[in-house]
Amino acid sequence: MMPLMRLWTSLDATIVDIPGERGGVRLRLPAAGPPRAEAIDGTITLAPHDPFGALSAAGRDANLSAIPGLCAAVELADDQVAALIEQRKGALVLARGAWPERGREWSESGPIGAQRPLKVAWPRGVLWSDIPPRSRARRPVARPGVLTLTSTTYGLCVACSHTGLVYVIRAGVVPELVLQVPVNEGARIDALATREGALVTLTLSSGVGALVHFDERGLDLGWRGGSGLTPPQLLARDRVLTFDHGDDDHLTLLALPDLSPVGERIPLGFCARDAAVTADGLAFTIASEDHLVEGRLEARGLVLSRRHDLRALLAAPAANDDDLKLAVDMKDLADALFDDPSAAAPPAITPPPSTAESPPRAPDPTEPEPVPAPPDDIEALEVESIEIVQEKAEAVPVARLHGKSASNRPPPPPPPRRRDDPPALALGVLSQEPIGRWQAAVGREFELVLSIRSAGGAGRGLHLVVSGEAITRGLVALTALSADDTLAPIGRAQAGVVCVDLPDLELPAGFTYPFDPAPSTPEARGVAESALATTHRELRLRGRGVRPGSGLLALSLSVPGSAGAPLRWIRPLAVAPA
């Protein structure tokens, strides 16, 4: 598996840093002219958990890496940098100023964790069907891999995956807003500061996640669910670039504050691992283990401009190997970084005209001065035991950080009316199901995930019929069907058909979707979508590949006793050789 990279991009060039055992490789991709690979001597400061909070690839990391207790850092405008640093007794300090040099102190620094958090009103039914779990911790865990630090035009944002704490710092080093979102063991939290509050990405250990936009009262302005969520990027004009994973990995542009989609989804062709945005928010770069694509934001939406095959660039012979003296062999590095040696390069796209903008220069690395210690009243933080408990959801979020009471806010709008007609099923709308063929391999287990929702009155039980060439030719053997905490084993096919029932699965009454009447405010839409989430169920059809080949697999799902039309999927299933 490829080590995480770092990206730095401007209208003039994109730079990719790839760490190796003894240094690494830097790829320069100018807007005009051929790409160039060169060696990097020394260590690349790279947080192994978070490429999206990475620093500029300008090569000035050595001084930062020498700071004791460095947890995270991010480059700011005007040649500034911000850093999260662990001090004595586990206390966390946010420092910002010019790039560290010997004898230079930070312009300002202050403690993170002294403020009381505001518990957010998490959208009901999103990720958790019951009351979501919350941490009792009131201070972040000062540890690399747990903290993320990001920067947008609206300020800095600190997120702690162990405690669910999110800090928004508009200016200086003092948080203006402190939120606490639900969290459980193994979850990951990423956050961006926005005009209204914070855009939070919460991904569970299972890979299922949600993108939620909170205002300064802790109320959600909009949300989107999905699986394998990659942290989004904030572009100009309050647009959000999101990455949806699946067979047809694609880009989606959303508008703040309600996260409504803008324009059409754009097929990407690979799973995004790293991303970078230009200072003006009008251009971006996205990379995976083997591909890199550049694009820009235009009035009509997203436009992709250039694609690069990173494997080919790394494996290409250097122009002057003797002078370059690479720290790692290019071809060996390429073979080690990529799993599929036969991966083909995506089609080239004509690049846009370049503009004059150069990457910042790199000063000589020297050891910086330590960050001043925080005040003595910072309490000790026990980082080894973070207790996750179930707490009763509060009817009204507590007051804001500034002390203004929230008790006199008007009550939230009521949810839309549920349907009372016969039970019916429809495809889920909380996440986009991947389009394309299903895949399996001989001798290996596979799982098909089907998102459904109740689209009629309340019902009970599901009946699934599976047929098609993939069954009659014996390409796969189905083993079980599960939903929520219900699991039903599957026997052998009879006459080319497999039937399985989940008789005890409860289906609540559904809603008319799109909503009618449409919600008139972002808050009303949030209430409606939270109610809609309770009608969704995720089915998992498990099986094992038996014979190599390809054939259609047809699924028909219905509610027993209902006259409604069954919900159907018909797709090719490809079984690869062992």
N, C-alpha and C positions, 0 to 999 in steps of 0.2 A: 504494500500500500504506500502511496506517495506521501512524503511528509507534507505538512501544510505549508503553503506558499505565502508570500506577501505580495500585494499589488500596490502600485502607486501609479496614478494616471493624471494626465493633463491633456490639453488640446494638442500639445506638441509631441508627446510620446507616452508610451506605457512601459513600465519597468516591472519585471517579475523576478523576485528573489526566491530561489529554491535551495534549502539548506542541504548540505552533505556532511559526511563524517569529518572532513577536515576543511571547513569553510563552506563552499557552495558555489552555485552558478547564478549569474545575473543575466537575464535576457532583456535586451533593450529593443523595443518595437516602435521605432519612430513613425510618425504619421506619414512621412515621405522618406523613402530609402529602405534598404534591406535590413532585416533584423540582425542583431549581433549578440553573441554569447561571450561572456568573459568570466574570469574567476573572481571569487570573493575570498580574500584572505581573512582568517579569524572567524569568530563566532557571529552568527546571525541571531540577534535578539528576537525570539519568536515565541509567543505564548502558544503552547501546543494545543490549547483548547479553543482558541478564539481568533481565527484569521481575520474576522471582520473588525476587530478592535486594533488591528495591527498598525504599526507606525509606517511612516513614509520610507520608501526604499532608497532614500538618498544617501544611506551609508553612514549615518551619524549616531548609531545605536550604542557604540562602545561605552560612551560615558554613562548612558542610562543603565546598561547591564551591570555596571560597577556599583550602582546604588544598593546598599543593603536593604533587604525587605521589599524590593520592588514587586508589586503584584500585577499592575497593568499600567499602560501608558498609551497616549494618543496624541497625534500631532495636531496643532491648532493653526489658525491663520497668523499672519505676521511673524512667522519664524518662532512661534511659541510651542510649548509642549506642556501637557498635563500628565500627572502621574499619581497613582495610588500606591502608598508606601506603608508597610506595616512597621509600627514603632513598638516600644516596650509594652508588655502585658497584652499583646494582641490588638492594641489600638490602631485604628486606621486613619491615615492623614491624606488629604488631597492637596497636592502642591502643583503650582503652575508658574511658568515664567519662560525665560529664554532657554535654549538647549543647554544642558549642564556643561560647565567647564570648570577647570580647577580654580578655586578661589571665588567662584561665583555662587551666590545663594539664590534660592527661589524668590521670585517677586512676592509671592504670598502663599501661605499654607494654612490649613485649618483641619480640625477633626471631623470625621464622618461617623455618625452614629449617636450623636448627643440629642438629636431631635426625636420627638415622639411621632411614630408613623400613623398614617391614616389608612385604615383597612378599606380596601376597595369593595364596591358592590359587584362581585363577580357575576357574569351572565349566568342565569340559572340553567342547569342542564348541560353546560359546556364543559367537556372533559370529565366531569363528575356528575353522576345522576343524583347523588345525595348532597348533603352539605359538604363543600370542598374543605380539604384539610388545610390548616394554617399553622405556622410556627409561632411559638410564644416569644421567640428571640426579638430583642429590640435593638440589636446592634449587628452589623454585618460581620461575616467571618473573613478575617484578613488573611487570605490564602490564595496564591496563584491557582488558576483553574476554577475558582469559585466565583471570582469577581470579574465583571466586564466594565469597561469604561469606553463610552462613545461620545462623539461630538457632532452636533448639527448647528445650523444657523441659530437655533433657539437655545443653545446651551449644552452643557455636559450632562451625561446621565450615567449613574453608577447603578449596577444591578448585582444582587447577591443570590446565587442559585440555592444556597442552603437555607436562607431565611425568608426569601420572597421580598426583601426590601429593595425599593427602587428610589433613588435620589435624583432629583432634577435640580441642577445648579445653573441658573440663568446667567449670572455674572460672578466673578470672584471665586471663592471657595466655599461659601456658605449655602447649603441647600435651601431652596425656596419652597420645595414641595417634597414630601416624603410619603410614598405609598407602600403598602404591603399587600402583595397578591398571594393567593393560595399557592402552596408548594408541597410536594411530597418527595420522598427519597428517590434520587436519581434524576430529578427534573432539572431542566436547564432554563435559565431566564436571560433574555436579552432585551434591552430597552433603548429607545431613542427619545430625546427631548423634542416636543412639538410645541406649536403655538398654544394649543389648548391644555397640554399636560404631558403625558408620556404614552408612547406606542410600545406595548409590551408583547414580546413573543415568549410563550411558555410551552415548552416541549417536554412531554413525559418520557420516561425511560423506554416506553413501548414504541416511541416514535410519533405518536399522535400528539397534536399540538393545536394551539389557537393563537391568533393575532388579535389583540384587543387594544383599542384606543381609549384611554381614560382621561377625563378632564380633571381640574384641580379639586373637585369635590369627591373624586374617587368613583364617579359614575361612568359607565361605558358608553361611548359615543358611537361605537360600531365594532363589529368583530367578524372574523372569518376563521373557520376551522380547516384542518387539513392534517396530513401526516408527513413526517420527515421534513418539517418546516426549516427552511434556511432563514436566518435573520434578514429582514428587509433592509433596503437602503432608502434614505430620504432624499428626493430630488428637489429641483426648483418647483415653484408654483404649488407648494404643498401637495406634491405627488409622491406616492410611495411605490417603489419597485419591489415586487415580491416574486418568489421563486416557488413554483408548484412542481412537485416531484411525481414521477410515475413513468410509464412507458413513453409518454409524450411530454417529457419535461418542458415546461414553457414558462414564459414571463407574463406577469399580469401587472398592469398599472392601476393603482387605486388612488382615489381622491380623499383627502382629509376634509372634514373630521370623521365622516361616517364610513370610510373605507369602501365607498361605492366604486365599482369597476369603471375604467375609462378606456374606451376603444376595445379592440379585439385582443385576445391572448395571442402571444407570439411563440411558436414552437422554438425551443432552444436546442434540443437534441442531446443534451447531457445534463447531469445533475450538478447544479452550481455548488462549489465549495468555497470560493473566495470572490469578493467583489470590492470595487473601489469606485468612488465618484469624484469628479472634478470639483474644484472649489466653488464654481458657480452652480453646481447641481444640474448642469445641462448635458453632461456626457458621463458614461459609465463603462466599466470593464468587468467582465465576469469570467471566471476560470473554473475548470474542473481538473481532474488528474491529467487529462490529455488534450483538452481544448481550451481556447481562450477566444472570447468574442467581445468586440467593442461596439458600442451603440450610443445613441443620443436621444434626448427628449425634444420632441417637436410639438407644434400646436395640435397635430392630429394624433399624437401618442408616441409610442416607442418606435425607433427605427434602428435596425442593426446595420453596421457599416462594414466591419472586417472580421474575419475568422482566421485563427491560426491553429495549426497542429503542433502542439508543444513537443510531442515525441519527435516529430521530424526536425524541429528546430534544434533540439538537444542532441540528436543523433548525427546531425550534419557535421562534417569535418570543419575544424576551425581554420581560418585563413592563415594563421601563423602560429602553429602550436608551440614552437620554440619560444617565441616572445610572450605568448599568452600564459604558459605554465599553469594550466588549469589544476585546481586542487583536486578535482575528480575527473575521471575519464568520461567524456560526454556520452559515448555509446553505452558504456556499462551503466552509467547513471540512468539513461533512458530505459534500458532493459529492466533495471531494478525498480524504477518508479511506476511503470505501467503494467497492468495485469494482462492486457490483450495486445500482443505484439503485432497483430494483423489489423489493428484499428486504422481506418482510413481517414484522411483529412477531410473536413467538411469543405463544401464548395467555397471558392474565394468570392468575396464581395468587393466591389470597387470602393476604395477608401475615400473619405471626404477630403476636401482641401484642408491643408494644415494651416495652423496659425503659429505665430512666434511666441512660444512660451517654453521655458527651459526648466528642468528639474533643479531644485535647490542644491547648492554646493555643500560638500561634506567637510566639516572641520576635523582637525587631528583629534583622535580619541585621547582623553585624559580623564583621570579619576575626579568626579565631582565631590563637592562638599556634602556631608550628610544633611538630611532635612532636619530642621529644628524639631525638638520633641513637642508633643501636644501638651496641653495643660495637665496638671497633676490630678485633676478630678475625673480623668477618664477612668472608668471602671475596668477591671480585668474582664476579659472575655474568654469563656470556656468554649474552645472551638471543637473539642473532641466529642461533645454530646449536645446535639441540637434536637430538642424534643418536638416532634410533630404531633399535634393533637387535633381532634375534631372540636371545633368551636361553633356554637350556635350563631347563625348569620344574624347580623344586626339589621334591624328594620331601617334605620337611618344611619349613614356613615357619621363618624365622629367629626368634630369641628376641624376646619383647616388649620394649617400650621400657624397662620396669622392670628388665630383665636376667634374668628368670627363664627357664631353659632350656626349650625346647620339644621336645627330642629324646626325652624319656621319655613323650610322649603315646602313647596306644594307637593302633594303626594304624587307618585309616579302614575303615568297613564295606565289604564287597565289593559290587559292583553286582549288580542282579538278573540272573537267568539269561536268556540270549537264546533266542528261539524256533528250533526246528529243523524246522518244518513247511514246506510249499511257500511260495514268495514271495507276499506279499499287500500291498496298499496301504490306507492310511487317511488321513483328514485330519490335518494337523498339530495338535498341542495346545500348542505353545509360544507361539503368539499367536492371537488371535481374528481370523478372517478377516471382513472387512466383509460384512454382510448387506444385500441390496438389489440393484438393477439395476446392471449395468455401464454405463459411459458412454464415449462417444467423440465426435469432432467431424469434420465433413467436411474433408478435406485435412490432418488432423493425425494424428501418430503417437499410439498409445495402447499401454498395457501392462497385461495382467492377471496378477496375482501369485497363484500357487497354492501353498499350503503343504501338503506331503504328508509322510508318514513310512512307513517300512517296518514292516509289522505282521505279517510272517511270517518265513520263513527268508530266507537271503541270496539275492540274485538279481542280474541284470544286464540293463540296458536298459529303456526305456519306450516305449510305443506310444500315441499320442494320436489320437483321431478327433474331429473337430469337425463339427457339423451344425446344422440348425435354420434358421428363417426368416431370421435375420441373414445366413446364407451364401447360401441359395437366392435371396433378393431382392437380393443384391449390396450390402448396406448397408456391409460392411467387406471389406477384403482383408487376410488374415493373411500375415505376412512371415517370422517366425522363432520358434522355440522354443528356450529356453536353460535350463540348470541347471548350477550350479557353473561350470566352465570349458568346458562342452560347449554348442555352438550348432549348430542344424540349420535351414537355410533351408526355407521352405514355398513350394510351387508353387501353381498355380491349382487351384481346386476342380473335382472331377470328379463330375458328377451330384449336385451339392449337398452333397458331402462332402469334407472336407480331412483328409488323413492325414499324420502326421509321426512319425519315430522318433528316439530318442536311444539308439542301440545300445550305446554304451560306458559308460553311466552305471552306476556301481556302487551297489548297494543292500545295506547290511549287514543282518545278521539283526536283527529287531526284538524288542520286549518286549511282554508282556501289559500293557495299560493300561486302567483304573487298575491300579497295581501290585498284584500278588498273590503273596506276602503284602504288605500295606502296610508301608512303612518305619516302624520303631518310634520313631525319634528324628529331630530336624531334620537332624542330620549324615547319617544314613542316607538321608533323603529327598533331600538335596542330591546325594549320590553317585548315587542312582537317576535323578534328573532330568538330571544331567550326562551319564550314559550314554544316556538317552533322546534327548538333543539330537543325538547322533551319528547317529541314525537318520532325521533330518529332511532333507528336500531342498526347495528353493524353486524352482519352475518359473516362468518368465516367458514369457508368450505375447504376442508383439508383432504389431501390425497398424496399419492406416491406415483412417480413416473415408472412405467413398466416396459414399454417398447418405444424406440425412437420413431418419429414420424410426426405428421401434422394432420389434424382433422377438426371439424366443427364440434363445439360443445354447446349444447342448448340447455338453458336453465329456465324453469317455469315455477314461479313462486306465487302462492295464493293463500288466502285465509279460509280455513275449513268452514263450510256452510255459507259462505258469502257468494252472492251472484256476481260480484265484481270481476272484471277481466283480470287474469293473472299478470304479474309483472315478469317480463321475459328479457333474457340476455342470450344472444347468439354470437359467438366469436370463435375464430380459429384458435386451437390450442396446439402449440409446438412443443414436442418432447425431444430434447437434445440427447445425443448419445452420452453414455457414462464417461 
